[in-house]
């Protein structure tokens, strides 16, 4: 980061946060100047700046963009053209976003200095939490971290997730073993490409160190719950390994076996008995506290779509462990930190760090009018954008970033609300992703993609003179793994010559898999490879169900003139109505196709 040190610790880290937030406007202006000096002669910027590299010209001429706008440049670089198309530094890798474009993951350009910025960001977290939870340096963290399958672009650039990039970098491998980085999981287990073997070894290590663990966590709440489900299925094997001092032969990865042999060095029947007694309980309520009695909190993303997992985490911790959500980040850039980490999950807000990238915001109004979001296809006038320090308390905005790696006035797609300020830097509450209606894990399915997939699937009903008259959806996380549920109201009509052929189970099962095959790459990967999403379900409801749904929602304050069937249901009352009208339920008979 331009020669600045990465490993801020303790009071030094907190002072750095104060320094950059007190002069947030100055930091932002200087950062944009450096971006323009470094990248002003690129093919992309030069067409607008015409040799000028000042901020006023940038704001006047460079347009607001979406992925569709920058994709042609990214594709050219992926195919072997020079990085100077968009950035003055060599692009070292492409980061696979959880967003999608034409059914494929978005590829975000990344330069070497981006890893420096992310490392600086990570090293602020423990000093922040230590203010509220002292003594973390006296034990270990059972953080479950995983890598994803890597790809390569046609010219050989690595294409991988932002976390895989970090775990494989020198910043992670050569890190200082302080309290933030003292994981129970060996690096080799984290880097294992087989998610089941990785999960097994990381849980085994966490159980072996159970009396030293002071904090539990994963990046996303869904991943931690997936680990609990895995533990329920495998605790007997894990206990046997501890009792015998030998790793189960089903773990075949050589690196995993080598690293675990150092941890599982001798039989420990007493520890195995402790764990067996806890796991053999008739109820797993509070299991996290029982297995890791010194744990002080759970760290995971619990905002946005992950908020649906809060009740489950509270059940497994008996509500005794605070849920800590530390950071706000994406593949494009890292944004902000939670300076009040022990707050209620509903009150989580992130202070934007002004040295991460250049931030601008599209105003979406106040008092709920943010619902009228600016559509991705709609052009946004340059003079509408607001700088970081000029956002207004209580107002809603869509986030726009300019990065060193070649994204300029790029719409992230996140809707945020300003709830306060830390010095000059605003505190934002994450509201939602624009137009995302369904999400279980890393998947983000928007209304358009859902509609397209259902349009394809419903054609399978036509030979039976059946018509899909209405539908909605729900992300069901009541069981693990969570899965998509579609509520379909189907009407069958008689033909001129005969009564309609009844719809059998096979037809509706084929409709399920047809929907899944049309959903995006990330969903299909989560289903077929990561196994973090269960088979899609279609629940066929009785005739008139959607009229009853409309009556219900209008009675709750909706307008009959503006009523549209919601394409995703989150209201418990509405879900109860739908579920009482279900006639039959069908699941996908197989995994959708997925090619890494």
C-alpha positions as CSV (number, residue, x, y, z in Angstrom):
1,X,0.0,0.0,0.0
2,X,2.4,2.6,-1.3
3,X,5.0,1.7,1.2
4,X,2.7,1.9,4.2
5,X,3.0,-1.0,6.7
6,X,0.4,-3.8,6.6
7,X,0.6,-5.3,10.1
8,X,-0.9,-2.6,12.4
9,X,-1.4,-4.1,15.8
10,X,-3.2,-3.1,19.0
11,X,-3.3,0.6,19.8
12,X,-1.4,1.3,16.6
13,X,-4.2,-0.2,14.5
14,X,-6.9,1.8,16.3
15,X,-4.9,5.0,15.9
16,X,-4.7,4.4,12.2
17,X,-8.4,4.0,11.9
18,X,-8.8,7.3,13.8
19,X,-6.2,9.0,11.5
20,X,-7.9,8.0,8.2
21,X,-11.4,8.6,9.3
22,X,-10.7,12.1,10.8
23,X,-9.4,13.2,7.4
24,X,-11.6,11.0,5.2
25,X,-12.1,13.7,2.6
26,X,-8.4,14.4,2.2
27,X,-7.7,10.6,2.1
28,X,-10.3,10.1,-0.6
29,X,-9.1,13.0,-2.7
30,X,-5.5,11.9,-2.5
31,X,-6.4,8.3,-3.3
32,X,-8.4,9.3,-6.5
33,X,-5.4,11.5,-7.6
34,X,-3.1,8.5,-7.3
35,X,-5.6,6.3,-9.2
36,X,-5.7,8.9,-12.0
37,X,-1.9,9.3,-12.1
38,X,-1.4,5.6,-12.2
39,X,-4.2,4.7,-14.7
40,X,-5.0,7.9,-16.6
41,X,-3.2,6.7,-19.8
42,X,-5.1,3.4,-20.0
43,X,-7.2,2.8,-23.0
44,X,-10.4,3.0,-20.9
45,X,-9.7,6.3,-19.1
46,X,-7.9,8.1,-21.9
47,X,-11.1,8.0,-24.1
48,X,-12.7,10.2,-21.5
49,X,-9.9,12.2,-19.8
50,X,-8.1,13.1,-23.1
51,X,-4.8,13.4,-21.3
52,X,-6.1,15.3,-18.3
53,X,-5.8,13.6,-15.0
54,X,-7.6,15.9,-12.6
55,X,-10.5,15.0,-10.4
56,X,-12.9,17.5,-11.9
57,X,-12.4,16.0,-15.4
58,X,-12.9,12.5,-14.0
59,X,-16.2,13.5,-12.4
60,X,-17.4,15.3,-15.4
61,X,-16.6,12.8,-18.1
62,X,-16.2,9.3,-16.8
63,X,-19.6,7.5,-16.8
64,X,-21.2,5.3,-14.1
65,X,-20.7,1.7,-15.2
66,X,-22.0,-1.8,-14.6
67,X,-20.4,-5.2,-15.2
68,X,-21.9,-5.2,-18.7
69,X,-19.9,-2.1,-19.5
70,X,-16.5,-3.3,-18.3
71,X,-16.9,-7.0,-19.3
72,X,-15.5,-6.5,-22.8
73,X,-12.3,-5.0,-21.4
74,X,-12.0,-7.8,-18.8
75,X,-12.6,-10.4,-21.5
76,X,-9.9,-9.0,-23.7
77,X,-7.4,-9.1,-20.8
78,X,-8.5,-12.6,-19.9
79,X,-7.8,-13.6,-23.5
80,X,-4.2,-12.2,-23.4
81,X,-4.3,-8.5,-24.1
82,X,-2.3,-6.1,-21.9
83,X,-3.5,-4.9,-18.5
84,X,-3.0,-1.3,-19.8
85,X,-6.5,-1.5,-21.2
86,X,-7.8,-0.6,-17.8
87,X,-4.9,-0.3,-15.3
88,X,-1.4,1.0,-15.1
89,X,-0.2,-2.1,-13.1
90,X,-0.1,-5.7,-14.2
91,X,-3.3,-7.7,-13.5
92,X,-2.1,-10.7,-11.5
93,X,-5.4,-12.6,-11.2
94,X,-9.1,-12.5,-11.8
95,X,-11.4,-12.7,-8.7
96,X,-14.5,-14.7,-9.2
97,X,-17.5,-12.7,-7.8
98,X,-20.5,-14.4,-6.3
99,X,-22.5,-12.3,-8.8
100,X,-23.3,-13.6,-12.2
101,X,-23.2,-12.5,-15.8
102,X,-24.8,-14.7,-18.5
103,X,-24.7,-17.7,-16.1
104,X,-21.0,-17.3,-15.3
105,X,-19.2,-15.8,-12.4
106,X,-18.2,-12.2,-12.8
107,X,-14.4,-11.8,-13.1
108,X,-12.9,-8.9,-11.2
109,X,-9.4,-7.6,-12.1
110,X,-6.9,-7.6,-9.3
111,X,-3.4,-6.3,-9.0
112,X,-0.6,-7.2,-6.5
113,X,-1.3,-4.2,-4.3
114,X,-4.9,-5.3,-3.8
115,X,-3.6,-8.1,-1.6
116,X,-1.7,-5.5,0.5
117,X,-4.9,-3.6,1.0
118,X,-6.9,-6.7,2.0
119,X,-4.1,-7.7,4.4
120,X,-4.1,-4.2,6.0
121,X,-7.9,-4.6,6.3
122,X,-7.7,-8.0,8.0
123,X,-5.1,-6.8,10.5
124,X,-7.5,-4.2,11.9
125,X,-10.1,-6.7,13.0
126,X,-8.6,-8.2,16.1
127,X,-7.6,-4.8,17.7
128,X,-11.2,-3.7,17.2
129,X,-12.7,-6.8,18.8
130,X,-10.0,-6.8,21.6
131,X,-11.4,-3.6,22.9
132,X,-14.6,-5.4,23.8
133,X,-13.4,-9.0,24.3
134,X,-10.0,-8.9,26.0
135,X,-7.6,-11.9,26.3
136,X,-8.0,-13.3,22.8
137,X,-4.3,-13.8,22.7
138,X,-4.6,-16.5,25.4
139,X,-6.2,-19.1,23.1
140,X,-7.0,-20.1,19.6
141,X,-9.7,-19.4,17.0
142,X,-11.7,-22.2,15.5
143,X,-12.4,-20.5,12.1
144,X,-13.5,-22.8,9.3
145,X,-11.9,-21.5,6.2
146,X,-12.2,-23.1,2.8
147,X,-10.8,-22.7,-0.7
148,X,-12.9,-23.0,-3.9
149,X,-12.0,-24.7,-7.1
150,X,-9.8,-22.6,-9.3
151,X,-10.0,-21.9,-13.0
152,X,-7.7,-20.1,-15.4
153,X,-8.5,-17.5,-18.1
154,X,-7.5,-18.4,-21.7
155,X,-4.2,-16.5,-21.2
156,X,-3.4,-18.4,-18.0
157,X,-4.4,-15.8,-15.3
158,X,-5.7,-17.5,-12.2
159,X,-9.4,-17.1,-11.7
160,X,-10.4,-17.7,-8.1
161,X,-12.4,-16.3,-5.2
162,X,-11.1,-13.5,-3.2
163,X,-10.7,-15.7,-0.1
164,X,-8.9,-18.4,-2.1
165,X,-6.6,-15.7,-3.4
166,X,-5.8,-14.6,0.2
167,X,-5.3,-18.1,1.6
168,X,-2.9,-19.0,-1.2
169,X,-0.9,-15.8,-0.9
170,X,2.4,-15.1,1.0
171,X,0.4,-12.8,3.3
172,X,-1.5,-15.7,4.7
173,X,1.2,-18.4,4.5
174,X,3.9,-16.1,6.1
175,X,1.6,-14.3,8.5
176,X,2.6,-13.5,12.1
177,X,1.0,-16.1,14.4
178,X,-0.8,-13.6,16.6
179,X,-4.3,-14.0,18.1
180,X,-6.1,-13.2,14.9
181,X,-4.1,-15.8,12.9
182,X,-3.8,-18.6,15.5
183,X,-6.3,-21.0,14.0
184,X,-6.9,-24.5,15.2
185,X,-7.0,-25.5,11.5
186,X,-3.7,-26.3,9.9
187,X,-3.0,-24.4,6.7
188,X,-2.9,-27.6,4.7
189,X,-6.5,-28.5,5.8
190,X,-7.7,-25.0,4.8
191,X,-6.0,-25.3,1.4
192,X,-7.4,-28.8,0.7
193,X,-9.6,-28.7,-2.5
194,X,-11.9,-31.5,-1.3
195,X,-14.4,-29.7,0.9
196,X,-15.4,-32.8,2.8
197,X,-11.9,-33.8,3.7
198,X,-11.1,-30.2,4.6
199,X,-14.2,-29.9,6.8
200,X,-13.4,-33.2,8.5
201,X,-9.8,-32.2,9.4
202,X,-10.7,-28.7,10.5
203,X,-13.4,-30.0,12.8
204,X,-11.1,-32.7,14.2
205,X,-8.5,-30.1,14.9
206,X,-11.1,-27.9,16.6
207,X,-12.2,-30.7,18.8
208,X,-8.6,-31.6,19.8
209,X,-8.0,-28.0,20.8
210,X,-11.5,-27.6,22.3
211,X,-10.3,-26.3,25.7
212,X,-8.1,-23.6,24.0
213,X,-10.7,-22.2,21.6
214,X,-11.8,-18.7,22.5
215,X,-13.8,-17.8,19.4
216,X,-15.7,-19.7,16.7
217,X,-16.5,-18.7,13.2
218,X,-16.6,-18.9,9.5
219,X,-16.9,-16.3,6.8
220,X,-20.6,-16.8,6.3
221,X,-23.2,-18.0,8.9
222,X,-24.3,-20.6,6.4
223,X,-20.9,-22.2,6.4
224,X,-20.8,-22.5,10.2
225,X,-24.2,-24.2,10.2
226,X,-23.1,-26.5,7.4
227,X,-20.2,-27.5,9.7
228,X,-22.6,-28.2,12.6
229,X,-24.6,-30.5,10.3
230,X,-21.4,-32.2,9.2
231,X,-20.4,-32.7,12.8
232,X,-23.8,-34.3,13.6
233,X,-23.2,-36.9,10.8
234,X,-19.5,-37.6,11.6
235,X,-18.9,-37.1,15.3
236,X,-18.6,-40.8,16.0
237,X,-15.7,-41.1,13.4
238,X,-14.0,-38.0,14.8
239,X,-14.2,-39.4,18.4
240,X,-12.7,-42.7,17.2
241,X,-9.8,-40.8,15.6
242,X,-9.1,-39.0,18.8
243,X,-9.4,-42.2,20.9
244,X,-7.0,-44.1,18.6
245,X,-4.7,-41.3,17.8
246,X,-5.1,-42.1,14.1
247,X,-6.8,-40.3,11.2
248,X,-9.6,-42.1,9.5
249,X,-8.4,-43.7,6.2
250,X,-11.3,-42.0,4.4
251,X,-9.2,-38.9,4.5
252,X,-6.8,-39.5,1.6
253,X,-5.3,-36.1,0.9
254,X,-1.6,-36.4,1.6
255,X,-1.1,-32.9,2.9
256,X,-4.1,-33.3,5.2
257,X,-2.8,-36.6,6.5
258,X,0.6,-35.1,7.1
259,X,-0.6,-32.0,9.0
260,X,-3.1,-34.0,11.1
261,X,-0.5,-36.5,12.1
262,X,1.3,-33.8,14.0
263,X,-1.9,-32.8,15.9
264,X,-3.2,-36.3,16.3
265,X,0.1,-37.6,17.7
266,X,-1.1,-40.0,20.4
267,X,-4.4,-41.7,21.6
268,X,-6.5,-39.5,23.9
269,X,-9.5,-41.6,25.1
270,X,-10.4,-39.2,27.9
271,X,-10.9,-36.3,25.4
272,X,-12.9,-38.7,23.1
273,X,-15.1,-39.7,26.0
274,X,-15.8,-36.0,26.8
275,X,-16.8,-35.2,23.2
276,X,-18.8,-38.4,22.9
277,X,-20.9,-37.6,26.0
278,X,-21.7,-34.1,24.7
279,X,-22.5,-35.2,21.1
280,X,-24.6,-38.2,22.2
281,X,-27.1,-35.8,23.9
282,X,-30.7,-36.0,22.7
283,X,-30.7,-32.3,22.0
284,X,-28.0,-30.2,20.4
285,X,-29.2,-27.0,21.8
286,X,-26.2,-25.1,23.0
287,X,-23.8,-27.6,21.4
288,X,-21.3,-24.9,20.5
289,X,-21.0,-23.8,24.2
290,X,-20.7,-27.4,25.4
291,X,-18.0,-28.5,22.9
292,X,-16.0,-25.2,23.2
293,X,-16.7,-24.0,26.8
294,X,-14.2,-21.1,26.7
295,X,-15.6,-19.6,23.4
296,X,-16.5,-15.9,23.8
297,X,-18.3,-15.2,20.6
298,X,-19.2,-16.4,17.1
299,X,-17.8,-14.5,14.1
300,X,-19.6,-14.6,10.8
301,X,-21.4,-12.5,8.3
302,X,-25.0,-12.3,9.6
303,X,-26.2,-9.3,7.5
304,X,-28.3,-9.3,4.3
305,X,-29.3,-12.8,3.2
306,X,-27.3,-14.3,6.0
307,X,-29.6,-12.8,8.7
308,X,-32.0,-15.8,8.1
309,X,-29.5,-18.0,9.9
310,X,-29.4,-16.0,13.1
311,X,-32.1,-18.1,14.9
312,X,-30.2,-21.3,14.2
313,X,-26.9,-19.9,15.5
314,X,-28.6,-18.7,18.6
315,X,-30.1,-22.1,19.1
316,X,-26.8,-23.9,18.8
317,X,-25.2,-21.4,21.3
318,X,-28.2,-21.1,23.6
319,X,-28.0,-17.4,22.9
320,X,-24.9,-17.2,25.1
321,X,-22.4,-16.3,22.4
322,X,-22.6,-12.9,20.8
323,X,-22.8,-13.0,17.0
324,X,-20.0,-10.7,15.7
325,X,-20.0,-9.4,12.1
326,X,-16.7,-7.7,11.6
327,X,-16.4,-6.5,8.0
328,X,-18.1,-5.5,4.8
329,X,-16.3,-6.6,1.7
330,X,-16.7,-7.9,-1.8
331,X,-14.6,-9.3,-4.7
332,X,-14.4,-5.8,-6.2
333,X,-13.0,-4.2,-3.1
334,X,-13.0,-4.2,0.7
335,X,-15.2,-1.5,2.2
336,X,-15.6,-1.1,5.9
337,X,-15.3,-2.5,9.4
338,X,-17.8,-2.8,12.3
339,X,-16.4,-0.6,15.1
340,X,-19.1,-1.9,17.5
341,X,-18.7,-5.7,17.0
342,X,-20.8,-6.8,20.0
343,X,-23.9,-5.0,18.8
344,X,-27.1,-6.8,18.1
345,X,-27.0,-8.3,14.5
346,X,-29.9,-6.1,13.6
347,X,-27.9,-3.0,14.4
348,X,-24.7,-3.9,12.6
349,X,-23.2,-1.0,10.7
350,X,-19.9,-0.6,8.9
351,X,-17.6,2.4,9.0
352,X,-16.2,2.9,5.5
353,X,-12.4,3.0,5.4
354,X,-11.5,5.8,3.0
355,X,-8.1,4.3,2.0
356,X,-9.6,1.2,0.4
357,X,-10.9,2.8,-2.9
358,X,-12.7,5.9,-4.1
359,X,-16.3,5.8,-2.9
360,X,-19.3,7.5,-4.5
361,X,-23.0,6.9,-4.0
362,X,-26.2,7.0,-6.0
363,X,-28.9,8.7,-3.9
364,X,-32.0,6.5,-3.5
365,X,-34.0,8.8,-1.2
366,X,-35.2,8.5,2.4
367,X,-38.1,7.3,4.4
368,X,-38.3,4.1,2.5
369,X,-38.3,5.6,-1.0
370,X,-35.1,3.7,-1.6
371,X,-37.3,0.9,-2.8
372,X,-37.5,2.8,-6.1
373,X,-34.0,1.7,-6.8
374,X,-32.2,2.9,-10.0
375,X,-32.3,-0.2,-12.3
376,X,-28.9,-1.5,-13.4
377,X,-29.8,-0.7,-17.1
378,X,-30.8,2.8,-16.3
379,X,-28.2,5.5,-17.0
380,X,-27.1,7.5,-14.0
381,X,-26.0,11.1,-14.6
382,X,-22.6,11.9,-13.3
383,X,-23.8,14.9,-11.4
384,X,-26.1,12.8,-9.3
385,X,-23.3,11.0,-7.5
386,X,-22.4,12.0,-3.9
387,X,-18.9,11.8,-2.4
388,X,-18.2,9.8,0.7
389,X,-18.2,12.7,3.2
390,X,-21.3,14.3,1.7
391,X,-23.8,11.5,2.3
392,X,-26.8,12.4,4.5
393,X,-27.9,10.8,7.7
394,X,-30.9,8.5,7.3
395,X,-30.7,8.4,3.5
396,X,-30.3,5.4,1.3
397,X,-27.7,5.0,-1.4
398,X,-26.3,2.5,-3.9
399,X,-22.6,2.0,-3.6
400,X,-20.2,3.0,-6.5
401,X,-16.5,2.4,-6.4
402,X,-13.3,3.4,-8.3
403,X,-10.3,1.1,-7.8
404,X,-6.7,0.9,-8.7
405,X,-7.3,-2.4,-10.5
406,X,-9.4,-0.8,-13.3
407,X,-13.0,-0.4,-12.1
408,X,-14.2,3.2,-12.6
409,X,-17.4,4.5,-11.1
410,X,-18.6,0.9,-10.9
411,X,-21.9,0.0,-9.4
412,X,-21.5,-2.6,-6.7
413,X,-25.3,-3.2,-6.5
414,X,-25.5,-2.9,-2.7
415,X,-28.2,-0.7,-1.1
416,X,-27.0,1.0,2.1
417,X,-28.4,3.4,4.7
418,X,-26.4,6.1,6.5
419,X,-27.0,5.7,10.3
420,X,-24.2,7.8,11.7
421,X,-20.6,8.9,11.3
422,X,-17.3,8.0,12.9
423,X,-15.3,11.3,12.5
424,X,-15.7,12.2,8.8
425,X,-16.4,8.6,7.7
426,X,-20.1,7.5,7.4
427,X,-21.5,4.4,9.1
428,X,-23.6,2.4,6.8
429,X,-26.2,-0.3,7.5
430,X,-26.4,-2.9,4.7
431,X,-30.0,-3.1,3.4
432,X,-30.0,-5.5,0.5
433,X,-28.5,-6.5,-2.9
434,X,-30.4,-4.8,-5.7
435,X,-32.9,-7.2,-7.2
436,X,-31.7,-10.3,-5.4
437,X,-34.7,-12.4,-4.5
438,X,-33.2,-15.7,-3.4
439,X,-30.0,-16.6,-1.6
440,X,-28.9,-19.5,0.6
441,X,-25.1,-19.4,0.6
442,X,-22.9,-17.6,-2.0
443,X,-25.7,-17.8,-4.6
444,X,-27.6,-14.6,-5.5
445,X,-30.6,-15.2,-7.8
446,X,-32.4,-12.1,-9.0
447,X,-36.0,-11.8,-10.2
448,X,-35.1,-11.8,-13.9
449,X,-33.0,-15.1,-13.7
450,X,-35.7,-16.8,-11.6
451,X,-38.4,-15.8,-14.2
452,X,-36.2,-17.0,-17.1
453,X,-35.6,-20.4,-15.4
454,X,-39.3,-20.9,-14.6
455,X,-40.3,-19.8,-18.2
456,X,-38.1,-22.6,-19.5
457,X,-39.3,-25.2,-17.0
458,X,-43.1,-24.6,-17.4
459,X,-42.9,-25.6,-21.1
460,X,-42.7,-29.2,-19.8
461,X,-46.3,-28.7,-18.7
462,X,-47.7,-27.9,-22.1
463,X,-48.1,-31.6,-23.4
464,X,-50.4,-32.1,-20.4
465,X,-52.6,-29.0,-21.2
466,X,-51.3,-27.6,-18.0
467,X,-50.7,-23.9,-17.3
468,X,-48.6,-22.3,-14.6
469,X,-50.9,-19.4,-13.7
470,X,-48.8,-17.9,-10.9
471,X,-45.7,-18.6,-8.8
472,X,-43.5,-17.3,-6.0
473,X,-40.5,-18.5,-4.1
474,X,-38.8,-18.8,-0.7
475,X,-35.3,-19.6,0.6
476,X,-36.1,-22.4,3.0
477,X,-33.4,-22.7,5.7
478,X,-35.4,-24.6,8.3
479,X,-33.3,-27.6,7.5
480,X,-29.6,-28.0,6.4
481,X,-28.6,-27.5,3.8
482,X,-31.2,-24.8,2.8
483,X,-32.9,-25.0,-0.5
484,X,-35.1,-23.1,-2.9
485,X,-38.8,-23.6,-2.7
486,X,-41.1,-22.6,-5.6
487,X,-44.9,-22.4,-5.0
488,X,-46.7,-23.1,-8.3
489,X,-50.4,-22.8,-9.0
490,X,-51.2,-25.0,-12.0
491,X,-54.4,-25.3,-13.9
492,X,-55.1,-28.2,-16.3
493,X,-57.5,-27.7,-19.2
494,X,-59.4,-30.2,-21.1
495,X,-58.6,-30.6,-24.8
496,X,-61.3,-30.8,-27.5
497,X,-61.1,-34.6,-27.5
498,X,-60.2,-35.8,-24.1
499,X,-59.6,-35.0,-20.5
500,X,-56.1,-33.9,-19.5
501,X,-53.5,-36.5,-18.6
502,X,-52.8,-36.1,-14.9
503,X,-49.4,-34.6,-14.0
504,X,-47.3,-37.4,-12.5
505,X,-44.4,-37.1,-10.1
506,X,-41.8,-37.5,-12.9
507,X,-43.1,-34.4,-14.8
508,X,-42.8,-32.1,-11.8
509,X,-39.4,-33.6,-10.9
510,X,-38.3,-32.8,-14.4
511,X,-39.6,-29.2,-13.9
512,X,-37.5,-28.9,-10.8
513,X,-34.3,-29.9,-12.5
514,X,-35.2,-27.8,-15.5
515,X,-35.3,-24.7,-13.3
516,X,-32.0,-25.6,-11.7
517,X,-30.3,-26.2,-15.0
518,X,-31.2,-22.6,-16.0
519,X,-30.0,-21.0,-12.8
520,X,-26.6,-19.4,-12.8
521,X,-23.1,-20.9,-12.4
522,X,-22.7,-20.1,-8.7
523,X,-26.0,-21.7,-7.8
524,X,-25.2,-24.9,-9.7
525,X,-21.7,-25.0,-8.2
526,X,-23.2,-24.6,-4.7
527,X,-25.6,-27.5,-5.4
528,X,-23.5,-29.9,-7.3
529,X,-20.0,-29.3,-6.0
530,X,-20.1,-27.5,-2.6
531,X,-23.3,-29.3,-1.5
532,X,-24.3,-26.2,0.5
533,X,-27.7,-26.0,-1.2
534,X,-30.2,-28.8,-1.2
535,X,-32.4,-30.0,-4.1
536,X,-34.9,-27.4,-5.4
537,X,-38.5,-28.1,-4.4
538,X,-41.8,-27.3,-6.2
539,X,-44.9,-27.1,-4.0
540,X,-48.1,-27.3,-6.0
541,X,-50.8,-25.2,-4.4
542,X,-54.6,-25.3,-4.7
543,X,-56.5,-23.2,-7.2
544,X,-57.2,-19.7,-5.8
545,X,-54.1,-19.7,-3.5
546,X,-52.6,-16.6,-5.1
547,X,-55.8,-14.7,-4.9
548,X,-55.9,-15.4,-1.2
549,X,-52.3,-14.2,-1.0
550,X,-53.2,-11.0,-2.8
551,X,-56.1,-10.5,-0.4
552,X,-53.7,-11.0,2.6
553,X,-51.1,-8.6,1.4
554,X,-53.6,-5.9,0.5
555,X,-55.2,-6.3,3.9
556,X,-51.8,-5.5,5.4
557,X,-51.5,-2.2,3.6
558,X,-50.8,-2.9,-0.1
559,X,-52.5,-1.1,-2.9
560,X,-54.8,-3.1,-5.2
561,X,-53.8,-0.7,-8.1
562,X,-50.1,-1.4,-7.7
563,X,-50.2,-5.0,-6.5
564,X,-47.7,-7.4,-8.0
565,X,-47.3,-10.9,-6.8
566,X,-44.0,-10.9,-4.8
567,X,-41.5,-13.2,-6.4
568,X,-40.0,-14.1,-3.0
569,X,-41.9,-14.5,0.2
570,X,-40.3,-13.7,3.5
571,X,-43.4,-12.9,5.6
572,X,-44.2,-15.8,8.0
573,X,-47.9,-15.1,7.7
574,X,-47.8,-15.3,3.9
575,X,-45.7,-18.5,4.1
576,X,-48.2,-20.0,6.5
577,X,-51.0,-19.3,4.1
578,X,-49.1,-20.8,1.1
579,X,-48.1,-23.9,3.1
580,X,-51.6,-24.6,4.2
581,X,-52.6,-24.7,0.5
582,X,-50.0,-27.2,-0.7
583,X,-51.4,-30.2,-2.5
584,X,-48.1,-32.0,-3.3
585,X,-44.4,-31.5,-3.1
586,X,-41.6,-32.5,-5.6
587,X,-37.8,-32.3,-5.5
588,X,-35.1,-32.3,-8.1
589,X,-34.1,-35.9,-8.8
590,X,-30.4,-35.1,-9.4
591,X,-27.8,-32.5,-9.2
592,X,-27.7,-29.9,-12.0
593,X,-24.7,-30.0,-14.3
594,X,-21.6,-28.1,-13.2
595,X,-18.3,-27.9,-15.0
596,X,-15.4,-26.3,-13.1
